[in-house]
Amino acid sequence: MSEAVVPTVTEAADAVASTGPFESVEQVIETLREQGYIADTRLATTVFLLTRLDKPLLLEGPAGVGKTELAKMLAVATGRRLLRLQCYEGQDETKALYEWDYGKQLMYTQILREKIGQLVEDAPDLASAVDRIGSQESVFFSERFLAPRPLLEAIRSEQPVVLLIDEVDRADEALEAVLLETLGEFQISVPEIGTFVAEQRPYVLLTSNNTRDLAAALKRRCLHLFLDYPSASRELEIVKSKKTGLSDQLAEELVNVVRGLRELELRKSPSISETIDWARTLAVLGVDELSSQILSDTVSVVVKYDKDVKKALDALPRLVDPNAVVPEHGHGHGHGHGHGHGHGHGHGHDGDHDHDGPAAPAPSAPAARVDDDHDDGDVDGRAKRAAKDQAGRHGGIYGGLPGGVAPPPSAIRKVSPGQGTRSFGGSRKRPV
């Protein structure tokens, strides 16, 4: 049985090479570029420090700016194996550190049942039998039955690795506490066995999309870099490096359109990878000129929510051609602006709303009139409503006669008291 090797932290630190795989920041830029990752000086400097200071790197920023891709390309550039811990809500330490293989333990127990019986067959009492079995418990809690997860695997690895802890902000805060020992000391404690210390310290990168704030203790143990969307020139360089098949001119126009979409208040802004996908889509369709129509037909490549799509469709004509005249959406008229009628809001001819005083008395007018300036049969709403207020419009009974003249007594129908009693159920008994 092999026991866990537990060197001191100092010994582990001395075992780490004093120099990293890169001689300079410029070499970082060139090496990553050879792998298809375009890094600016600030990002390359941080990566260089990651390899020299043996400190984890926390990358924060919006989704799709190349945080995860950096870890992949760093592994390729340095020749290290990539280990990835994908974080999610409700994740516990057993999914990140290690688990005991209980099935394997049970199988061994069944196989060794006879041997266990021989071990306790001459025990004088139950307590002695328990003591004998207890003295052998390390057999079933050894590395043989330990199932390492990404964190422990990175620490135990005999070959140097790149450890990616992806979207750490999605995990619960309890997992952050578990990470502190790993990130601060490059070690993991297993109560049943001991403490494992990394002989080959991994390059550790953590990514966060800023869905929540991370603990200060976690940030304190890491180098930090906020990775935002790149400049237009660097994004264009990235698109060109992917050999999408789109011409350089159209790629430049497309990058400007995507950057315009990012300025909209979208639920999810287009990522760099989606810009690349859009360029490939247009190349497959054989597009040789960008138009708002072709971009509208393919906008779902970069915009993934219904409300975002509506905003994008409204903005695309302007983004393709800033001088384009975008038709207004609606019912086709401007609520009284230049129609000669005000829709009942007291508009003047210039469309200004009159909310400063009470409405003017309704003029005497016919029930409805057609605007002489229009041939479409529009009705003047104010005149129609004013006509409803004219005295005597229901005849000589209700509201008097036209001109405010009261109706003659003979025109008013008389109702006898008995008739009124019968009409309103005066003689009826209410139901019990």
C-alpha positions as a Markdown table, in Angstrom:
| # | Residue | x | y | z |
|---|---|---|---|---|
| 1 | Met | 0.0 | 0.0 | 0.0 |
| 2 | Ser | 1.4 | 3.4 | -1.0 |
| 3 | Glu | 1.0 | 6.3 | 1.4 |
| 4 | Ala | 0.4 | 9.9 | 0.5 |
| 5 | Val | 3.6 | 11.9 | 0.1 |
| 6 | Val | 3.3 | 15.0 | 2.2 |
| 7 | Pro | 6.2 | 17.4 | 1.6 |
| 8 | Thr | 6.3 | 20.8 | 3.3 |
| 9 | Val | 5.1 | 23.9 | 1.5 |
| 10 | Thr | 8.7 | 25.2 | 1.4 |
| 11 | Glu | 9.9 | 22.0 | -0.2 |
| 12 | Ala | 7.2 | 22.1 | -2.8 |
| 13 | Ala | 8.0 | 25.8 | -3.6 |
| 14 | Asp | 11.7 | 25.0 | -4.0 |
| 15 | Ala | 10.8 | 22.2 | -6.4 |
| 16 | Val | 9.1 | 24.7 | -8.7 |
| 17 | Ala | 11.3 | 26.0 | -11.5 |
| 18 | Ser | 12.4 | 29.6 | -11.1 |
| 19 | Thr | 11.7 | 30.3 | -14.7 |
| 20 | Gly | 8.5 | 29.8 | -16.7 |
| 21 | Pro | 7.9 | 28.8 | -20.3 |
| 22 | Phe | 8.0 | 32.4 | -21.5 |
| 23 | Glu | 11.1 | 34.6 | -21.5 |
| 24 | Ser | 9.2 | 37.9 | -22.0 |
| 25 | Val | 5.8 | 39.4 | -22.5 |
| 26 | Glu | 6.4 | 39.7 | -26.2 |
| 27 | Gln | 7.0 | 35.9 | -26.4 |
| 28 | Val | 3.6 | 35.4 | -24.7 |
| 29 | Ile | 2.0 | 37.5 | -27.4 |
| 30 | Glu | 3.7 | 35.6 | -30.2 |
| 31 | Thr | 3.2 | 32.1 | -28.8 |
| 32 | Leu | -0.5 | 32.7 | -28.2 |
| 33 | Arg | -0.9 | 34.2 | -31.6 |
| 34 | Glu | 0.6 | 31.1 | -33.1 |
| 35 | Gln | -2.3 | 29.2 | -31.4 |
| 36 | Gly | -4.9 | 31.6 | -32.9 |
| 37 | Tyr | -5.4 | 33.7 | -29.7 |
| 38 | Ile | -4.8 | 37.4 | -30.2 |
| 39 | Ala | -3.7 | 38.9 | -26.9 |
| 40 | Asp | -3.0 | 42.6 | -26.1 |
| 41 | Thr | 0.0 | 43.7 | -24.0 |
| 42 | Arg | -2.0 | 44.0 | -20.8 |
| 43 | Leu | -3.4 | 40.4 | -21.1 |
| 44 | Ala | 0.0 | 39.0 | -22.1 |
| 45 | Thr | 1.7 | 40.7 | -19.1 |
| 46 | Thr | -0.8 | 39.1 | -16.7 |
| 47 | Val | -0.3 | 35.7 | -18.3 |
| 48 | Phe | 3.5 | 36.2 | -18.0 |
| 49 | Leu | 3.1 | 37.0 | -14.3 |
| 50 | Leu | 0.9 | 33.9 | -13.8 |
| 51 | Thr | 3.7 | 31.7 | -15.0 |
| 52 | Arg | 6.4 | 33.4 | -13.0 |
| 53 | Leu | 4.7 | 34.1 | -9.7 |
| 54 | Asp | 2.8 | 30.8 | -9.4 |
| 55 | Lys | -0.4 | 32.6 | -8.5 |
| 56 | Pro | -3.9 | 31.8 | -9.8 |
| 57 | Leu | -5.4 | 34.2 | -12.3 |
| 58 | Leu | -9.0 | 35.4 | -11.9 |
| 59 | Leu | -10.5 | 36.6 | -15.2 |
| 60 | Glu | -13.7 | 38.6 | -14.9 |
| 61 | Gly | -15.8 | 40.1 | -17.7 |
| 62 | Pro | -18.8 | 39.5 | -19.9 |
| 63 | Ala | -19.5 | 36.2 | -21.5 |
| 64 | Gly | -17.8 | 35.5 | -24.8 |
| 65 | Val | -14.7 | 37.6 | -24.5 |
| 66 | Gly | -12.2 | 34.8 | -24.5 |
| 67 | Lys | -11.7 | 33.9 | -20.9 |
| 68 | Thr | -12.1 | 30.1 | -21.2 |
| 69 | Glu | -10.3 | 30.1 | -24.6 |
| 70 | Leu | -7.3 | 31.7 | -22.9 |
| 71 | Ala | -6.9 | 28.7 | -20.6 |
| 72 | Lys | -7.2 | 26.3 | -23.5 |
| 73 | Met | -4.6 | 28.1 | -25.6 |
| 74 | Leu | -2.3 | 28.5 | -22.6 |
| 75 | Ala | -2.4 | 24.7 | -22.2 |
| 76 | Val | -1.6 | 24.1 | -25.8 |
| 77 | Ala | 1.2 | 26.8 | -25.8 |
| 78 | Thr | 2.9 | 25.3 | -22.7 |
| 79 | Gly | 2.3 | 21.7 | -23.6 |
| 80 | Arg | 0.4 | 21.1 | -20.4 |
| 81 | Arg | -2.8 | 18.9 | -19.9 |
| 82 | Leu | -5.9 | 20.9 | -19.4 |
| 83 | Leu | -8.1 | 20.0 | -16.4 |
| 84 | Arg | -11.5 | 21.8 | -16.2 |
| 85 | Leu | -13.9 | 22.2 | -13.3 |
| 86 | Gln | -17.2 | 23.6 | -14.6 |
| 87 | Cys | -19.0 | 25.3 | -11.7 |
| 88 | Tyr | -22.8 | 25.3 | -11.3 |
| 89 | Glu | -25.3 | 26.2 | -8.7 |
| 90 | Gly | -25.6 | 23.7 | -5.9 |
| 91 | Gln | -22.2 | 22.2 | -6.6 |
| 92 | Asp | -20.6 | 20.7 | -3.4 |
| 93 | Glu | -17.0 | 19.9 | -2.6 |
| 94 | Thr | -17.3 | 16.3 | -3.5 |
| 95 | Lys | -17.7 | 17.2 | -7.1 |
| 96 | Ala | -14.7 | 19.5 | -7.0 |
| 97 | Leu | -12.2 | 17.8 | -4.7 |
| 98 | Tyr | -12.7 | 14.0 | -4.5 |
| 99 | Glu | -15.2 | 11.2 | -3.7 |
| 100 | Trp | -14.9 | 7.8 | -2.1 |
| 101 | Asp | -15.7 | 5.0 | -4.4 |
| 102 | Tyr | -18.2 | 3.3 | -2.2 |
| 103 | Gly | -19.2 | 0.7 | -4.8 |
| 104 | Lys | -15.6 | -0.4 | -5.0 |
| 105 | Gln | -15.3 | -0.5 | -1.2 |
| 106 | Leu | -18.4 | -2.7 | -0.9 |
| 107 | Met | -17.1 | -5.1 | -3.6 |
| 108 | Tyr | -13.8 | -5.5 | -1.8 |
| 109 | Thr | -15.7 | -6.1 | 1.5 |
| 110 | Gln | -17.7 | -8.9 | -0.1 |
| 111 | Ile | -14.6 | -10.5 | -1.6 |
| 112 | Leu | -12.7 | -10.3 | 1.6 |
| 113 | Arg | -15.6 | -11.5 | 3.8 |
| 114 | Glu | -13.9 | -14.8 | 4.5 |
| 115 | Lys | -10.6 | -13.1 | 5.4 |
| 116 | Ile | -12.4 | -10.7 | 7.7 |
| 117 | Gly | -14.1 | -13.7 | 9.4 |
| 118 | Gln | -10.7 | -15.3 | 10.0 |
| 119 | Leu | -9.5 | -12.0 | 11.5 |
| 120 | Val | -12.1 | -12.0 | 14.2 |
| 121 | Glu | -12.8 | -15.7 | 14.7 |
| 122 | Asp | -10.7 | -16.0 | 17.8 |
| 123 | Ala | -11.6 | -12.7 | 19.3 |
| 124 | Pro | -12.7 | -13.3 | 23.0 |
| 125 | Asp | -15.5 | -10.7 | 22.9 |
| 126 | Leu | -17.3 | -8.2 | 20.6 |
| 127 | Ala | -15.1 | -5.3 | 21.7 |
| 128 | Ser | -12.0 | -7.1 | 20.7 |
| 129 | Ala | -13.4 | -8.0 | 17.3 |
| 130 | Val | -14.3 | -4.3 | 16.7 |
| 131 | Asp | -10.8 | -3.3 | 17.6 |
| 132 | Arg | -9.3 | -5.8 | 15.2 |
| 133 | Ile | -11.5 | -4.6 | 12.4 |
| 134 | Gly | -10.9 | -0.9 | 13.3 |
| 135 | Ser | -7.1 | -1.4 | 13.1 |
| 136 | Gln | -7.6 | -2.4 | 9.4 |
| 137 | Glu | -9.9 | 0.5 | 8.4 |
| 138 | Ser | -7.1 | 2.2 | 6.6 |
| 139 | Val | -7.2 | -0.6 | 4.0 |
| 140 | Phe | -10.6 | 0.6 | 2.8 |
| 141 | Phe | -9.8 | 4.4 | 3.1 |
| 142 | Ser | -6.7 | 4.6 | 1.0 |
| 143 | Glu | -5.8 | 6.1 | -2.3 |
| 144 | Arg | -7.0 | 2.8 | -3.9 |
| 145 | Phe | -10.6 | 3.8 | -3.2 |
| 146 | Leu | -10.2 | 7.6 | -3.7 |
| 147 | Ala | -11.9 | 9.0 | -6.8 |
| 148 | Pro | -10.1 | 12.4 | -7.5 |
| 149 | Arg | -12.1 | 15.3 | -9.0 |
| 150 | Pro | -10.4 | 18.1 | -11.0 |
| 151 | Leu | -8.9 | 20.0 | -8.0 |
| 152 | Leu | -7.3 | 16.9 | -6.4 |
| 153 | Glu | -6.3 | 15.6 | -9.8 |
| 154 | Ala | -4.4 | 18.8 | -10.5 |
| 155 | Ile | -2.7 | 18.7 | -7.2 |
| 156 | Arg | -1.7 | 15.0 | -7.5 |
| 157 | Ser | -0.7 | 15.1 | -11.1 |
| 158 | Glu | 2.9 | 14.1 | -11.7 |
| 159 | Gln | 3.0 | 16.2 | -14.9 |
| 160 | Pro | 2.3 | 20.0 | -14.8 |
| 161 | Val | -1.2 | 20.9 | -15.8 |
| 162 | Val | -3.4 | 23.9 | -16.5 |
| 163 | Leu | -6.4 | 24.0 | -14.1 |
| 164 | Leu | -9.5 | 25.9 | -15.4 |
| 165 | Ile | -12.1 | 26.7 | -12.8 |
| 166 | Asp | -14.8 | 27.9 | -15.1 |
| 167 | Glu | -17.7 | 30.3 | -14.2 |
| 168 | Val | -16.8 | 30.2 | -10.5 |
| 169 | Asp | -19.5 | 32.9 | -9.9 |
| 170 | Arg | -22.2 | 30.3 | -10.6 |
| 171 | Ala | -21.2 | 28.1 | -7.7 |
| 172 | Asp | -22.3 | 28.6 | -4.2 |
| 173 | Glu | -20.2 | 30.6 | -1.8 |
| 174 | Ala | -19.4 | 27.5 | 0.2 |
| 175 | Leu | -17.3 | 26.2 | -2.8 |
| 176 | Glu | -15.2 | 29.4 | -2.6 |
| 177 | Ala | -14.2 | 28.4 | 1.0 |
| 178 | Val | -13.1 | 25.0 | -0.3 |
| 179 | Leu | -11.0 | 26.7 | -3.0 |
| 180 | Leu | -9.0 | 28.9 | -0.5 |
| 181 | Glu | -6.7 | 26.1 | 0.6 |
| 182 | Thr | -6.1 | 24.9 | -3.0 |
| 183 | Leu | -5.4 | 28.3 | -4.4 |
| 184 | Gly | -3.4 | 29.7 | -1.5 |
| 185 | Glu | -1.2 | 26.7 | -0.6 |
| 186 | Phe | -1.6 | 24.4 | -3.6 |
| 187 | Gln | -2.6 | 21.6 | -1.4 |
| 188 | Ile | -5.8 | 19.6 | -0.4 |
| 189 | Ser | -6.5 | 17.9 | 2.9 |
| 190 | Val | -8.2 | 14.5 | 2.9 |
| 191 | Pro | -9.1 | 13.7 | 6.6 |
| 192 | Glu | -8.9 | 9.9 | 6.2 |
| 193 | Ile | -5.5 | 10.0 | 4.5 |
| 194 | Gly | -3.6 | 13.3 | 4.9 |
| 195 | Thr | -2.6 | 16.3 | 3.0 |
| 196 | Phe | -1.6 | 16.3 | -0.7 |
| 197 | Val | 0.8 | 19.0 | -1.8 |
| 198 | Ala | 1.4 | 19.7 | -5.4 |
| 199 | Glu | 4.9 | 18.7 | -6.6 |
| 200 | Gln | 4.2 | 20.4 | -9.9 |
| 201 | Arg | 2.2 | 23.5 | -9.3 |
| 202 | Pro | -0.6 | 23.9 | -11.9 |
| 203 | Tyr | -1.3 | 27.1 | -13.8 |
| 204 | Val | -4.7 | 28.0 | -12.3 |
| 205 | Leu | -7.2 | 30.2 | -14.2 |
| 206 | Leu | -10.6 | 31.1 | -12.7 |
| 207 | Thr | -13.3 | 32.8 | -14.9 |
| 208 | Ser | -16.3 | 34.8 | -13.8 |
| 209 | Asn | -19.1 | 36.4 | -15.7 |
| 210 | Asn | -19.9 | 38.7 | -12.8 |
| 211 | Thr | -23.3 | 37.2 | -12.0 |
| 212 | Arg | -22.4 | 37.9 | -8.4 |
| 213 | Asp | -19.6 | 39.3 | -6.3 |
| 214 | Leu | -16.8 | 36.9 | -5.3 |
| 215 | Ala | -15.4 | 36.9 | -1.8 |
| 216 | Ala | -12.5 | 39.2 | -1.0 |
| 217 | Ala | -10.5 | 36.2 | 0.4 |
| 218 | Leu | -10.7 | 34.5 | -2.9 |
| 219 | Lys | -9.7 | 37.6 | -4.9 |
| 220 | Arg | -6.8 | 38.2 | -2.5 |
| 221 | Arg | -5.2 | 34.9 | -3.5 |
| 222 | Cys | -5.3 | 35.7 | -7.2 |
| 223 | Leu | -3.9 | 37.9 | -9.9 |
| 224 | His | -6.9 | 39.8 | -11.3 |
| 225 | Leu | -7.8 | 41.0 | -14.8 |
| 226 | Phe | -11.1 | 42.3 | -16.1 |
| 227 | Leu | -11.4 | 41.2 | -19.7 |
| 228 | Asp | -13.7 | 43.3 | -21.7 |
| 229 | Tyr | -14.7 | 43.3 | -25.4 |
| 230 | Pro | -11.7 | 44.1 | -27.5 |
| 231 | Ser | -11.1 | 47.2 | -29.6 |
| 232 | Ala | -12.4 | 47.3 | -33.1 |
| 233 | Ser | -9.0 | 46.7 | -34.6 |
| 234 | Arg | -8.2 | 43.8 | -32.4 |
| 235 | Glu | -11.6 | 42.2 | -32.9 |
| 236 | Leu | -11.1 | 42.5 | -36.7 |
| 237 | Glu | -7.7 | 40.9 | -36.3 |
| 238 | Ile | -9.3 | 38.0 | -34.4 |
| 239 | Val | -11.9 | 37.5 | -37.1 |
| 240 | Lys | -9.3 | 37.6 | -39.8 |
| 241 | Ser | -7.1 | 35.1 | -37.9 |
| 242 | Lys | -10.0 | 32.5 | -37.9 |
| 243 | Lys | -10.1 | 32.4 | -41.7 |
| 244 | Thr | -13.9 | 32.7 | -41.9 |
| 245 | Gly | -13.9 | 33.1 | -45.7 |
| 246 | Leu | -15.3 | 36.6 | -45.5 |
| 247 | Ser | -13.4 | 39.4 | -47.3 |
| 248 | Asp | -11.4 | 41.8 | -45.2 |
| 249 | Gln | -13.6 | 44.7 | -46.2 |
| 250 | Leu | -16.9 | 42.9 | -45.2 |
| 251 | Ala | -15.3 | 41.6 | -42.0 |
| 252 | Glu | -14.5 | 45.2 | -41.0 |
| 253 | Glu | -18.0 | 46.3 | -41.8 |
| 254 | Leu | -19.4 | 43.4 | -39.8 |
| 255 | Val | -17.3 | 44.1 | -36.8 |
| 256 | Asn | -18.6 | 47.7 | -36.8 |
| 257 | Val | -22.2 | 46.4 | -37.0 |
| 258 | Val | -21.6 | 44.0 | -34.0 |
| 259 | Arg | -20.0 | 46.8 | -32.0 |
| 260 | Gly | -23.1 | 48.9 | -32.7 |
| 261 | Leu | -25.3 | 46.1 | -31.5 |
| 262 | Arg | -23.3 | 45.9 | -28.2 |
| 263 | Glu | -24.2 | 49.6 | -27.6 |
| 264 | Leu | -27.8 | 48.6 | -27.4 |
| 265 | Glu | -29.2 | 47.6 | -24.1 |
| 266 | Leu | -29.5 | 43.9 | -24.9 |
| 267 | Arg | -30.0 | 41.1 | -22.5 |
| 268 | Lys | -27.0 | 39.4 | -24.0 |
| 269 | Ser | -24.5 | 41.3 | -26.2 |
| 270 | Pro | -22.9 | 39.4 | -29.1 |
| 271 | Ser | -19.6 | 37.7 | -28.1 |
| 272 | Ile | -16.5 | 37.5 | -30.1 |
| 273 | Ser | -17.1 | 33.9 | -31.0 |
| 274 | Glu | -20.6 | 34.9 | -32.3 |
| 275 | Thr | -19.0 | 37.6 | -34.4 |
| 276 | Ile | -16.8 | 34.8 | -36.0 |
| 277 | Asp | -19.9 | 32.6 | -36.4 |
| 278 | Trp | -21.7 | 35.5 | -38.2 |
| 279 | Ala | -18.8 | 36.1 | -40.5 |
| 280 | Arg | -18.7 | 32.4 | -41.4 |
| 281 | Thr | -22.5 | 32.4 | -42.0 |
| 282 | Leu | -22.2 | 35.3 | -44.4 |
| 283 | Ala | -19.3 | 33.6 | -46.2 |
| 284 | Val | -21.3 | 30.4 | -46.6 |
| 285 | Leu | -24.2 | 32.4 | -48.1 |
| 286 | Gly | -21.8 | 34.0 | -50.6 |
| 287 | Val | -22.5 | 37.5 | -49.5 |
| 288 | Asp | -20.4 | 40.1 | -51.3 |
| 289 | Glu | -22.1 | 43.2 | -49.9 |
| 290 | Leu | -23.6 | 43.8 | -46.5 |
| 291 | Ser | -27.2 | 44.9 | -46.4 |
| 292 | Ser | -29.7 | 45.4 | -43.7 |
| 293 | Gln | -31.8 | 42.6 | -45.3 |
| 294 | Ile | -29.2 | 39.9 | -45.2 |
| 295 | Leu | -28.1 | 40.9 | -41.7 |
| 296 | Ser | -31.7 | 40.9 | -40.6 |
| 297 | Asp | -32.2 | 37.4 | -42.0 |
| 298 | Thr | -29.1 | 36.1 | -40.1 |
| 299 | Val | -29.2 | 38.2 | -37.0 |
| 300 | Ser | -30.2 | 35.2 | -34.9 |
| 301 | Val | -26.6 | 34.0 | -35.1 |
| 302 | Val | -25.6 | 36.7 | -32.7 |
| 303 | Val | -28.8 | 37.7 | -30.9 |
| 304 | Lys | -30.5 | 35.0 | -28.9 |
| 305 | Tyr | -33.5 | 36.6 | -27.2 |
| 306 | Asp | -36.8 | 37.8 | -28.8 |
| 307 | Lys | -36.7 | 41.3 | -27.3 |
| 308 | Asp | -33.1 | 41.6 | -28.3 |
| 309 | Val | -33.9 | 40.6 | -31.9 |
| 310 | Lys | -36.6 | 43.3 | -32.1 |
| 311 | Lys | -34.1 | 45.9 | -31.0 |
| 312 | Ala | -31.5 | 44.6 | -33.4 |
| 313 | Leu | -33.8 | 44.7 | -36.4 |
| 314 | Asp | -34.7 | 48.3 | -35.7 |
| 315 | Ala | -31.1 | 49.3 | -35.4 |
| 316 | Leu | -29.5 | 47.3 | -38.3 |
| 317 | Pro | -30.5 | 49.7 | -41.2 |
| 318 | Arg | -28.9 | 52.6 | -39.3 |
| 319 | Leu | -25.8 | 50.5 | -38.4 |
| 320 | Val | -25.3 | 49.4 | -42.1 |
| 321 | Asp | -25.9 | 52.9 | -43.4 |
| 322 | Pro | -26.0 | 55.8 | -41.0 |
| 323 | Asn | -27.8 | 58.0 | -43.6 |
| 324 | Ala | -30.6 | 55.4 | -44.2 |
| 325 | Val | -34.2 | 56.6 | -43.6 |
| 326 | Val | -35.8 | 54.1 | -41.2 |
| 327 | Pro | -39.6 | 53.9 | -41.6 |
| 328 | Glu | -41.5 | 54.4 | -38.4 |
| 329 | His | -43.5 | 51.5 | -37.0 |
| 330 | Gly | -47.1 | 52.2 | -36.1 |
| 331 | His | -50.5 | 52.9 | -37.7 |
| 332 | Gly | -49.3 | 55.2 | -40.4 |
| 333 | His | -50.2 | 58.6 | -39.1 |
| 334 | Gly | -48.8 | 61.0 | -36.6 |
| 335 | His | -51.6 | 61.6 | -34.1 |
| 336 | Gly | -52.7 | 64.9 | -35.6 |
| 337 | His | -49.3 | 66.2 | -36.7 |
| 338 | Gly | -50.2 | 67.7 | -40.0 |
| 339 | His | -53.5 | 65.8 | -40.5 |
| 340 | Gly | -55.7 | 68.8 | -39.8 |
| 341 | His | -57.3 | 67.1 | -36.8 |
| 342 | Gly | -56.2 | 66.6 | -33.3 |
| 343 | His | -57.6 | 63.2 | -32.1 |
| 344 | Gly | -59.4 | 64.9 | -29.3 |
| 345 | His | -56.3 | 66.0 | -27.4 |
| 346 | Gly | -56.7 | 69.7 | -28.1 |
| 347 | His | -53.8 | 69.8 | -30.6 |
| 348 | Gly | -53.1 | 72.8 | -32.6 |
| 349 | His | -51.9 | 72.7 | -36.2 |
| 350 | Asp | -48.3 | 72.1 | -35.0 |
| 351 | Gly | -49.2 | 69.2 | -32.9 |
| 352 | Asp | -48.7 | 70.9 | -29.5 |
| 353 | His | -50.8 | 69.5 | -26.6 |
| 354 | Asp | -53.0 | 72.0 | -24.9 |
| 355 | His | -53.0 | 70.9 | -21.2 |
| 356 | Asp | -52.9 | 74.3 | -19.6 |
| 357 | Gly | -56.6 | 75.1 | -19.1 |
| 358 | Pro | -60.1 | 73.8 | -19.3 |
| 359 | Ala | -61.5 | 72.7 | -22.7 |
| 360 | Ala | -63.3 | 75.4 | -24.6 |
| 361 | Pro | -67.1 | 75.1 | -24.8 |
| 362 | Ala | -68.2 | 72.8 | -27.6 |
| 363 | Pro | -69.4 | 74.7 | -30.6 |
| 364 | Ser | -72.7 | 74.1 | -32.2 |
| 365 | Ala | -71.8 | 71.7 | -35.1 |
| 366 | Pro | -73.3 | 68.9 | -37.1 |
| 367 | Ala | -73.1 | 65.4 | -35.8 |
| 368 | Ala | -70.1 | 64.7 | -37.9 |
| 369 | Arg | -68.1 | 66.3 | -40.7 |
| 370 | Val | -65.6 | 65.1 | -43.1 |
| 371 | Asp | -62.3 | 66.9 | -43.3 |
| 372 | Asp | -62.2 | 68.7 | -46.6 |
| 373 | Asp | -58.5 | 68.4 | -46.8 |
| 374 | His | -58.7 | 64.6 | -46.9 |
| 375 | Asp | -60.3 | 62.2 | -49.3 |
| 376 | Asp | -60.1 | 59.2 | -47.0 |
| 377 | Gly | -63.3 | 59.9 | -45.1 |
| 378 | Asp | -61.7 | 60.8 | -41.7 |
| 379 | Val | -64.3 | 62.1 | -39.2 |
| 380 | Asp | -63.7 | 65.1 | -37.0 |
| 381 | Gly | -64.0 | 63.5 | -33.5 |
| 382 | Arg | -64.4 | 66.8 | -31.7 |
| 383 | Ala | -67.3 | 67.9 | -33.9 |
| 384 | Lys | -69.0 | 64.5 | -33.4 |
| 385 | Arg | -68.6 | 64.6 | -29.6 |
| 386 | Ala | -69.8 | 68.2 | -29.5 |
| 387 | Ala | -72.9 | 67.2 | -31.5 |
| 388 | Lys | -73.8 | 64.7 | -28.8 |
| 389 | Asp | -74.1 | 67.5 | -26.3 |
| 390 | Gln | -76.7 | 69.5 | -28.3 |
| 391 | Ala | -80.0 | 70.1 | -26.6 |
| 392 | Gly | -82.9 | 68.3 | -28.1 |
| 393 | Arg | -80.9 | 65.8 | -30.1 |
| 394 | His | -83.2 | 63.0 | -28.7 |
| 395 | Gly | -86.4 | 64.9 | -29.5 |
| 396 | Gly | -88.6 | 67.1 | -27.4 |
| 397 | Ile | -88.5 | 65.1 | -24.2 |
| 398 | Tyr | -84.9 | 64.7 | -23.1 |
| 399 | Gly | -82.9 | 67.8 | -22.5 |
| 400 | Gly | -85.5 | 70.2 | -24.0 |
| 401 | Leu | -86.0 | 71.5 | -27.5 |
| 402 | Pro | -83.2 | 72.9 | -29.6 |
| 403 | Gly | -82.3 | 76.4 | -28.4 |
| 404 | Gly | -83.0 | 75.5 | -24.7 |
| 405 | Val | -86.8 | 75.8 | -25.1 |
| 406 | Ala | -88.7 | 73.7 | -22.6 |
| 407 | Pro | -91.2 | 71.1 | -24.1 |
| 408 | Pro | -94.9 | 71.9 | -23.7 |
| 409 | Pro | -96.8 | 70.0 | -20.9 |
| 410 | Ser | -98.8 | 68.1 | -23.4 |
| 411 | Ala | -95.7 | 66.5 | -24.8 |
| 412 | Ile | -94.8 | 64.9 | -21.4 |
| 413 | Arg | -96.4 | 61.6 | -20.7 |
| 414 | Lys | -98.1 | 61.4 | -17.3 |
| 415 | Val | -97.7 | 58.2 | -15.2 |
| 416 | Ser | -100.3 | 57.4 | -12.6 |
| 417 | Pro | -99.3 | 56.4 | -9.0 |
| 418 | Gly | -100.7 | 52.9 | -9.5 |
| 419 | Gln | -98.8 | 52.4 | -12.7 |
| 420 | Gly | -95.6 | 53.4 | -11.0 |
| 421 | Thr | -96.3 | 51.0 | -8.1 |
| 422 | Arg | -96.7 | 48.1 | -10.5 |
| 423 | Ser | -93.7 | 49.1 | -12.5 |
| 424 | Phe | -91.3 | 49.0 | -9.5 |
| 425 | Gly | -92.9 | 46.0 | -7.8 |
| 426 | Gly | -94.4 | 47.9 | -4.9 |
| 427 | Ser | -97.2 | 45.2 | -4.4 |
| 428 | Arg | -94.8 | 42.3 | -4.8 |
| 429 | Lys | -93.5 | 40.3 | -2.0 |
| 430 | Arg | -89.8 | 39.8 | -1.8 |
| 431 | Pro | -88.7 | 36.2 | -1.8 |
| 432 | Val | -87.8 | 34.9 | 1.6 |
